[in-house]
Amino acid sequence: MPHLPVSPRALDLAALRLARRAGHTPDAERAVRAYSRLGQHAALWLALGAGGALVDRPRRGRWLRALASVVVSYVANQAIKLAVRRPRPQLADLPPLMATPTQLSFPSAHATSSFAAARAYAGLVPALPLRLVAGAMAYSRLYLGVHYPSDVLVGAALGTAIGRTGACR
């Protein structure tokens, strides 16, 4: 196997440091923190699915299948977190910008549930806005310094895979 000049861990840390430094102002940090809170425990995505099932009676079954895939993605994410037990990033010069419910980092539940929802709800609402909201939610975790980029990438892949099971296309 060829020797990599830079380790994956070093790349992970460099990308995290970049996200923690780029575009930071007090107002931006406040806005990103508020936005990221919407993704806590998949709340934004659970509300979208429940609301869709409630108001869109003709497609209620599709909404409920999609909602179920978001729930499954969150549960799977939590099981993986408990098994892997990777601690959250600790950068002495760039502390996290928000508190988290646990100190477990891998994979990002925000990324997992957001990408599961973007995939699962895509046949019910326009796909592009869902993907943009999911991407912004995942990036918020890097910006706030509470996840490594690899946590977010694996979470996005996991969520996309699980979201396919409830996809409404």
N, C-alpha and C positions, 0 to 999 in steps of 0.2 A: 504494500500500500504506500502511495507517495506521502511524503511528510508535508503537512500543511504549515505554511510559514506563520500563520496566526491560528491559535486554538479557537474552537467554537465558543468556549467560555469567554475568551478575550473579546471576540466579536459581539457576543451577547452584552457584555459590560460596556463596550464602546457604544453600541447602539442605544442602550439604556441611558448612558451619560448624555448622548446627543439629544434624545427626547426630553431629558430633564433640564436641558439648557436652552433649547430652541423655542423661541416664541413665548417666553415667560414674562408676564406682567401680572401685577396683583389682580387686575380685572379679568384677564384671561384665566388665571388660576382659579378664581372664584367661579367663573362660568363652567370651566371644565369639571371642577369638583361637583357642582350642582348637576351637570349632565351625567356624570359618572354615577351619581347616587341613584339615578333612574334605573340603572342596570343592576342594582344590588338585588341579589336573590332572583334575578330574571324578572323583576317586577314590571318593567315596561312591556316586556314581551308577553308575560302572562296576562296583563291588562288588555293588550291588543287582541290576543286570542279570545279571551273571555268576552270582551266587548263585541268583537266580530260575531261570535256565536250567538250573542244576545240579540243583536240588531239585524243580522243577515240570516233570517230564518230559512230562506231557500238553500243556503249553503252551510247551514249549521253543522252538518256532519263533517264537511271538509274543514271547517274552522276547528272543530273539536279534535280531529286527527292531527292537524297541524299543532294545536296547543299541546296535545299529548307528547309530540316529539320534542317540544321545548322543555316540558317537564322531565322527560327521559334524559335530555341532554344535561340538565342541571343535576339530576341525581347521579348520572354517570360521572360527571365532572367531580362531584363531591367524593364519590367512592375512589376515584383516581387520586385526588388530593390526599385523602387519608392513607392510601397505600404508599404513595411516593414520598410524602412529607417533606417536600422541598421548601426551605424557608424563603420568605420574601427577601427582596434585595435590601441590603444595608449599605448605603453609600454615606460615609461619615460627612463628606462635604456637600451632599445633596440628599437630605432626609426626605422621606415620603411626605407628600402634601395632603394626605388624608388618612384617617384611621381605617382599619379593615376589620371585619368580624373575626378573622383568624390570621395566624401568621403563616399559613400554608399558601404556596404560590403556584404550584404546577398541577394542572394547567389553569389558565385564567377562566374563571366561571363567566365573567362578563363576555369574553370572546366566544366561549362555547355557546352560551345561550343566545347571544346576538346573531351568530352565524347560523345556528340551528333555526332561529326565527326567520332570518332573511331567506333561507332556503325553503322552509316549510310554508311560509305565508306568501311566497312569491306568486302563486296562482290566484291569490285572493286580493292582493293589492299590488300596485306596480313594483316590480323587482328592483329597479335602480335606486329609488329612494330607500328601500329596505337595506340594500347593500351599503349605501353611503352611511346610513345611521349605524349599522353594525360595525363598519370599519372605524367610524369615529368613536364608537363606544369602546372598541378594542384598543384603539390608540390612546384613549383617555387614561388607560391603566399605565401605559408607559410614561406619558406626560406627567402623571401624578407620582411616578416612581414606586408603584406598588407591585409591579410585575416586571420580569425579564422579557425581552422580545420573544425568546423561545417559548415562554408560557403562553403568550398571546398567539403565536403561530400554531402551536399544537392545539390550543383551544379552538381556534378558527377552523382547523382541519377536522377536529372531532365534531364540532357543532355542525359543520357542513355535511359530514357523513351521516350524522343522526338526523339532521333536518330533512335529508332525502327520504327518510322513511315516512315522513308525514307530509311530503311535498304535495301541493295542491295544483299541480299543472295538468 
